[in-house]
Amino acid sequence: MTTGVWILIVILALVLGLIGGFFAARKYMEDYLKKNPPINEQMLKTMMAQMGQKPSEKKLHQMMASMKASYGKK
């Protein structure tokens, strides 16, 4: 094979590896965030208390459900 063909193969493999790596990392992070959301009910309760609101259990569950639904859409 000529040098030009080898260079083409190397560039093609590099581009395919970058594209494949990007999508694999994206899928991994989406799954990770679904299993381990960045905020939980206790954090939400603390934030609402700091803002001067008295969080009810119903309100907390509604907000958590809303956040979980938004994770599924992305």
N, C-alpha and C positions, 0 to 999 in steps of 0.2 A: 504494500500500500504506500501511497505517497504521503508526504508530510501534510499536505492540504487536507486529506481525508482524515488523518489522525487529529488534526486541529479541530475539524468539524465535529468529529465524534466526541472529543473532550468538551467542547462548548455545548453541544447538545445534552450530554450527560449532566453537566453543571446546571444548565437551565432546568432540566427535568427534576434534578435533585432539589433545587431551590423551591420550585413550585410544589413538589410533593412534601417537602419539609414544612412549608408554610401551612398547607392544609392539614397536615397531621398535627402540628402544634396548635392550630386553631381548634380542631376537634377536641384535643386533649384539654385545652383550657375551658371550653364550653362544658364538657363533662365534669371537670373539676369544680367549676362554679355552681353547677346544678347540685352536686353532692355537698359542697361546702360553701353555702352562700356567705357573702362578705358581711352580712348583718343578720342578727338574730333578734328574737322578741325582747330579750333583756336589754340589748343595746337600743332598740327602738323605744322601749319604755323609758330608759334613762334620758334619751334625747328629748322625748316629749316632756318629761318632767323638767328638764333644763329650760325648755321654751315656755314653761309656766302652764302647761296643760296637764290635766289629770287624766291619764290614759285609762280607758276602760278595756276590759278583756275583749269585748266585741270589736272595738276600734283597732286594737292590736292585731286581732285575727284578720280583719279586713285588710289592713295595710300589708301584713305578711302575705296574704293570698294574692294581693295585687302585685307585690314584688316577685313572687314565684311565677305568676302568669307572665310578667314581663321578661323573666329569664327564658321561658319557653319559646317566646316569639322570636328571639334573636338567633 
